[in-house]
């Protein structure tokens, strides 16, 4: 039994005659009669009483008529729903992003997706790197950018980018200026990222550590990386201010209260007027290089759906563009 046989049956019942139904269906009457007999054989029931004046439905025929009309109506509605479905991915996705990357990535990414996939909506959770990882493990986010976490149980992680960290702050007395050196490219390019990073001066970590520093507490990834470097070099950190608030830290070094360490992605958020301020110093840290590694993560327990795939592809494309154009002093994975 198929939908076409049911349509033939309904037409015969409503026409009250095989000949009239055959004419409206534009098929030969013997072929139509054969279809009705086949349907009766499949159902094991007589559907019509035949006479010289036409056909009359039996009780089984009347029941089939009601069921068949409902079935054909449902089939038509199903067809319409499928045909109305958008031809592009539609839905929402939640991204967890370290707050230092938010300004660099989220504006361009959301604008790009709005233009290319207007049916996709992205919700952003921007927080500390530790909280980004927690949001992914708690399944409050579908996609996340992890910091210095190449692998996590339950998550599928792929390398996104690596950036250098910089030493910056006001130097009104000029004590830091003699400590700066011209950059030298290291093997593999780790010490000389693309773009302005190739020409920015460098400073030895020990010299940077000796300057008055304003840093966040040890629960923050940047401070942890700086502490690790200090332990490896056997030097002490000259910390004059320690606060958890990134805004407080920024206000302190912007006002000349000390220097700080910041990743390349945040260099665009330097204090207003610093670009034209002669005593504003920005130097890439070496000996050791302070590198910050980012990974793109999603759940390892299920395949990314079409919406997630679009968002991740757009993010990877944006990151490549920013690095290639020198707007993000970072390296892409090999």
Secondary structure, 3 states (H helix, E strand, C coil): CCHHHHHHHHHHHHHCCHHHHHHHHCCCHHHHHHHHHHHHHHHCCCCEEEECCEEEECHHHHHHHHHHHHHHHHHHHHHHHHHHCCCCCCEEEEEEEEHHHHHHHHHHHHHHHHHHCCCEEEEEEEECHHHHHHHHHCCCCCEEEEECCCCECCEEEEEEEEEEEEEEEECCCCCCHHHCECCCCCHHHCCCCCHHHHCCCEEEHHHHHCCCEEECCCCCHHHHHHHHHHHHHCCCCCEEEECCCHHHHHHHHHCCCCEEEEEHHHHHHCCCCHHHCCCEEEEEEECCCCEEEEEEEEECCCCCCHHHHHHHHHHHHHHHHHHHCCCCCEECCC
